[in-house]
Amino acid sequence: MKQKRQDLTLQIIVMILVVFGLITLGSTSAYNGQVRFGDSGYYFKKQLFAALLGLAAMFLISRMDYHLFARFAGAGYLLSLILSAAVLLVGDSYNGSKRWLSLGPLSFQPSEFAKPAVILFLAYTVGCRQKKQRGMLSLMMTIFMVLPIVGLVGTNNLSTAIIILGIAVVLAFVSNPRYLPFIWIGLTGIGFVGVFLGMEQYRLERLAIWRDPESYEKGFQTIQGLYAIGSGGLFGRGLGESIQKLGFVPEAQNDMIFSVICEELGLTGAILLLIVFLLMLWRFMVIAVHAPDLFGTLICAGIMGHIAIQVILNVAVVTNTIPNTGITLPFISYGGTSVLFLLAEMGLALSVSRWQK
């Protein structure tokens, strides 16, 4: 094993996504920023600040030995549980969802911190019992360890809870050579989601809206998003020329930003963006394969699972393939906490890439 330079390809891909995300957000959020705050650059400036902090965190973490984070894996997971519980007690609500904690003038989403915390915690615990990670009991333990955070986060943020549970399944799959148990895990997961959906009336309402958005007032966002995708055609209207972002698609800068990308850059631009995400997943896979130990492999596998699940769910929601879950597009959608912790995860992957067998 020897130390080498960080993965240059992954660094370039990350910078492409960050820059593209800022440009797209500046175009998409200008109208809402002007109407709500009298400043067309309101969302852009906040996202730029978070992105700069995230890039600084990525650079710092990438220069560190990733094994150092194993010492804080348990404490990080415990902190994520405490913060998620605090949201239920003293959290701030926005658009009817209680997901934020305020610290003076700053606010953040603890659910975003929970994602890298779960990745590090599972990578460490699974790595510690590497030789015992064979039986069904050990496999189920990996899933059960994240159920407390899934339950806390899922109370107000079902989409993030699904992502965290998906990360746990990916890490269990990577660390276990058997395939058959995952059929039972999949069936159990479907049953769990079904029960969770039935616990709240608004979740059942989302299913009904998904099946027939034109019959419900709350289906307006979905319909307008589909209009944006359809009107973009092959090459789009041009950057900044979207019409649907002018109040037709509510919160266009958030989880529906992919529809505006389709309208402005067309099918070609949307496919190119998805190709960039695929290249990122490929680099995670390469780094994971060449990692010197299971801990490094599982870190990259967890990050790969996080990005893949979130991109797939966001695109599926925007195209009305699945019910609306309010999930953002990584690096592109507005959200300072999201981009900050995403870039911190990229720093972890780059740290692992500095070592090879």
C-alpha positions in Angstrom: 0.0 0.0 0.0 1.3 3.4 -0.9 0.1 7.0 -0.8 -0.7 8.7 -4.1 -2.4 11.8 -5.4 -6.1 12.3 -5.0 -8.4 11.1 -7.7 -8.2 14.0 -10.3 -11.2 12.8 -12.3 -13.5 12.9 -9.2 -12.3 16.4 -8.3 -13.1 17.6 -11.8 -16.6 16.0 -11.7 -17.3 17.6 -8.4 -16.3 21.0 -9.6 -18.4 20.6 -12.8 -21.5 19.8 -10.7 -20.9 22.6 -8.2 -20.4 25.2 -10.9 -23.3 23.9 -13.0 -25.5 23.8 -9.9 -24.7 27.5 -9.1 -25.3 28.6 -12.6 -28.6 26.7 -12.8 -29.7 27.8 -9.4 -29.0 31.5 -10.3 -31.2 31.1 -13.4 -34.0 29.2 -11.7 -34.3 31.1 -8.4 -34.0 34.7 -9.7 -37.8 35.2 -10.1 -38.7 33.8 -6.6 -35.8 35.7 -5.0 -37.1 39.0 -6.5 -40.7 38.4 -5.6 -40.1 37.2 -2.0 -37.0 39.1 -0.9 -36.6 41.9 -3.5 -33.3 40.4 -4.5 -33.0 38.2 -7.6 -29.6 36.8 -6.3 -30.9 36.0 -2.8 -30.9 32.2 -3.2 -27.7 32.2 -5.3 -25.7 34.1 -2.8 -26.7 31.8 0.1 -25.9 28.8 -2.0 -22.5 30.3 -3.1 -21.6 30.8 0.6 -22.5 27.3 1.5 -20.6 25.9 -1.5 -17.5 27.8 -0.6 -17.7 26.4 3.0 -18.3 23.0 1.5 -15.3 23.2 -0.8 -13.1 24.3 2.1 -14.4 21.3 4.1 -13.8 19.0 1.2 -10.2 20.2 0.8 -9.5 19.9 4.5 -11.0 16.4 4.8 -9.3 15.1 1.7 -5.9 15.9 3.1 -6.6 13.9 6.3 -6.2 10.2 6.8 -9.7 8.8 6.5 -8.9 6.2 9.3 -9.0 9.1 11.8 -12.8 9.4 11.3 -13.3 5.8 12.6 -12.6 7.2 16.1 -15.6 9.5 15.9 -18.0 7.3 14.0 -20.0 6.3 17.1 -20.1 9.8 18.5 -21.2 11.2 15.1 -24.1 8.7 14.9 -25.1 9.5 18.5 -25.0 13.2 17.7 -27.2 12.7 14.6 -29.8 11.0 16.9 -29.7 13.8 19.4 -30.1 16.5 16.7 -32.9 14.6 15.0 -34.7 14.3 18.3 -34.2 18.0 18.9 -35.9 18.8 15.6 -39.1 17.1 16.9 -39.0 19.1 20.1 -37.7 22.6 19.1 -37.4 22.4 15.3 -38.5 25.2 12.9 -41.2 24.6 10.3 -41.1 25.7 6.7 -43.9 25.0 4.2 -45.5 22.7 6.8 -42.4 20.5 7.4 -40.4 20.6 10.7 -36.9 19.8 9.5 -34.7 22.7 10.7 -32.8 23.7 13.8 -31.8 27.3 14.3 -28.5 28.4 15.9 -28.8 32.2 16.1 -29.1 33.6 12.6 -28.1 30.2 11.1 -30.3 27.2 10.4 -29.5 23.7 9.2 -31.1 20.4 8.6 -29.9 17.6 10.9 -31.1 15.0 8.5 -28.4 16.1 6.0 -25.7 15.5 8.7 -27.3 12.1 9.4 -26.4 10.7 6.0 -22.5 10.9 6.3 -22.9 10.0 10.0 -24.6 6.8 9.1 -22.1 6.0 6.3 -19.2 6.4 8.7 -20.9 4.5 11.6 -21.9 1.5 9.4 -18.5 1.5 7.6 -16.8 1.3 11.0 -19.0 -1.2 12.7 -19.2 -3.6 9.7 -15.5 -3.3 9.2 -14.8 -4.2 12.8 -16.7 -7.5 12.4 -15.5 -8.2 8.9 -15.0 -12.0 9.4 -18.4 -12.3 11.1 -20.3 -10.6 8.3 -21.7 -13.8 6.8 -24.9 -14.9 8.5 -28.5 -13.6 8.2 -28.4 -12.4 11.8 -25.3 -10.2 11.2 -26.9 -8.9 8.0 -30.1 -7.9 9.8 -28.1 -6.2 12.6 -26.6 -3.9 10.0 -30.1 -2.8 9.0 -31.4 -2.6 12.6 -28.6 -0.3 13.7 -30.0 2.5 11.6 -33.6 2.0 12.4 -33.5 4.6 15.3 -32.3 7.4 13.0 -34.7 6.2 10.3 -37.6 6.5 12.7 -36.6 9.9 14.0 -35.9 11.4 10.6 -38.9 9.7 8.9 -41.3 11.4 11.3 -41.1 14.6 9.3 -38.9 13.7 6.3 -39.8 10.3 4.7 -37.6 10.8 1.7 -34.4 11.2 3.7 -35.4 8.2 5.9 -35.6 6.1 2.7 -32.2 7.3 1.6 -30.6 6.5 4.9 -32.2 3.0 4.9 -31.1 2.6 1.3 -27.5 3.4 2.3 -27.7 0.7 5.0 -28.9 -1.9 2.5 -26.1 -0.9 0.0 -23.4 -1.3 2.7 -24.9 -4.6 3.8 -24.9 -5.8 0.2 -21.3 -4.8 -0.4 -20.1 -6.5 2.8 -22.0 -9.7 2.4 -21.3 -12.3 -0.3 -24.8 -13.8 -0.2 -27.6 -12.6 -2.4 -30.7 -14.5 -1.3 -31.2 -12.7 2.0 -31.7 -9.4 0.2 -34.9 -10.7 -1.3 -36.4 -10.9 2.2 -34.9 -7.5 3.1 -36.6 -6.0 0.0 -40.0 -7.5 0.8 -39.6 -6.4 4.4 -38.7 -2.9 3.2 -41.7 -2.7 1.0 -43.9 -3.7 3.9 -42.3 -1.1 6.2 -42.8 1.7 3.6 -46.4 0.6 3.2 -47.1 0.8 6.9 -45.3 4.1 7.2 -47.3 5.6 4.4 -50.6 4.5 6.0 -49.7 6.2 9.3 -50.4 9.7 8.0 -53.3 10.9 5.9 -51.2 13.3 3.9 -49.0 10.5 2.7 -52.0 8.6 1.4 -53.1 11.8 -0.3 -49.7 12.0 -2.1 -50.4 8.5 -3.5 -53.7 9.6 -4.8 -52.2 12.8 -6.4 -49.5 10.7 -8.0 -52.1 8.5 -9.7 -54.2 11.4 -11.0 -52.6 14.8 -10.4 -55.1 16.7 -12.5 -57.9 15.8 -10.1 -56.2 17.5 -7.1 -55.2 21.1 -6.4 -51.9 19.9 -4.9 -51.1 18.1 -8.2 -50.4 21.6 -9.8 -46.7 21.3 -9.1 -46.4 17.9 -10.8 -48.4 19.0 -13.8 -46.4 22.2 -14.3 -43.1 20.3 -13.9 -44.2 17.9 -16.7 -45.1 20.9 -18.8 -41.6 22.2 -18.3 -40.0 18.9 -19.3 -42.2 18.6 -22.4 -41.7 22.2 -23.6 -37.9 21.9 -23.5 -37.8 19.6 -26.5 -34.4 18.2 -27.6 -32.2 21.3 -27.0 -34.3 23.5 -24.7 -35.4 27.1 -24.8 -31.9 28.3 -23.7 -30.3 29.0 -20.3 -32.4 31.5 -18.4 -35.3 31.3 -20.8 -37.6 29.1 -18.7 -41.2 30.2 -18.5 -42.4 27.6 -15.9 -40.0 29.0 -13.3 -41.9 32.3 -13.3 -44.2 31.1 -10.5 -45.8 28.2 -12.4 -43.6 25.6 -10.8 -43.7 26.3 -7.0 -40.3 26.3 -5.3 -38.6 25.7 -8.7 -35.2 26.1 -7.1 -35.7 23.1 -4.8 -36.7 19.6 -5.7 -38.3 20.5 -9.0 -35.1 22.1 -10.5 -34.6 19.2 -12.8 -37.8 20.1 -14.7 -36.4 23.6 -15.3 -33.1 22.1 -16.5 -35.1 20.0 -19.0 -37.0 23.2 -20.2 -33.9 25.4 -20.6 -31.4 22.8 -21.8 -33.7 20.2 -23.3 -33.4 16.4 -23.3 -29.7 16.8 -24.4 -28.8 18.9 -21.3 -30.6 16.6 -19.0 -28.9 13.5 -20.4 -25.5 15.1 -20.2 -26.1 16.0 -16.5 -27.1 12.4 -15.7 -24.0 11.2 -17.5 -21.9 13.3 -15.2 -23.6 11.7 -12.2 -22.9 8.3 -13.8 -19.2 9.2 -14.1 -19.1 10.2 -10.5 -20.6 6.8 -9.4 -18.0 5.1 -11.6 -15.2 6.9 -9.8 -16.6 5.9 -6.4 -16.7 2.3 -7.6 -13.1 2.5 -8.8 -11.9 4.1 -5.5 -13.8 1.5 -3.5 -12.3 -1.4 -5.4 -8.8 -0.1 -4.8 -9.2 0.9 -1.2 -6.7 -0.7 1.1 -9.3 -2.0 3.6 -13.0 -2.7 4.1 -13.5 0.6 6.0 -12.4 2.6 3.0 -14.4 0.4 0.6 -17.6 0.8 2.6 -17.1 4.6 2.9 -17.0 5.0 -0.9 -19.8 2.4 -1.4 -22.0 4.3 1.1 -21.4 7.6 -0.7 -22.0 6.0 -4.0 -25.3 4.6 -2.7 -26.3 8.0 -1.3 -25.7 9.9 -4.5 -27.3 7.2 -6.7 -30.5 6.8 -4.6 -31.0 10.6 -4.3 -30.5 11.2 -8.0 -32.8 8.4 -9.0 -35.6 9.4 -6.6 -35.4 13.1 -7.6 -35.6 12.4 -11.3 -38.4 9.8 -10.7 -40.4 12.4 -8.7 -40.0 15.1 -11.3 -41.1 12.8 -14.1 -44.0 11.6 -11.9 -42.7 8.0 -11.9 -43.1 7.8 -8.1 -45.2 10.0 -5.7 -43.7 13.3 -4.7 -41.4 12.9 -1.8 -39.7 16.4 -1.7 -36.2 15.2 -2.4 -33.5 17.4 -3.8 -31.1 16.9 -6.7 -27.5 16.6 -5.3 -25.3 19.7 -5.9 -28.0 21.3 -8.0 -31.0 22.0 -5.9 -31.1 24.9 -3.4 -30.0 23.9 0.1 -27.0 25.1 2.0 -26.9 22.2 4.5 -27.2 19.7 1.7 -24.3 21.0 -0.4 -22.1 21.5 2.6 -22.3 17.9 3.8 -22.3 16.5 0.2 -18.9 18.2 -0.4 -17.7 16.9 3.0 -18.6 13.4 1.7 -16.6 14.1 -1.5 -13.7 15.0 0.8 -14.0 11.5 2.4 -14.0 9.8 -0.9 -10.9 11.8 -2.1 -9.2 10.9 1.2 -9.7 7.2 0.5 -8.4 7.7 -3.1 -5.0 8.8 -1.7 -4.3 5.2 -0.8 -4.1 2.1 -2.9 -3.3 -1.6 -2.4 
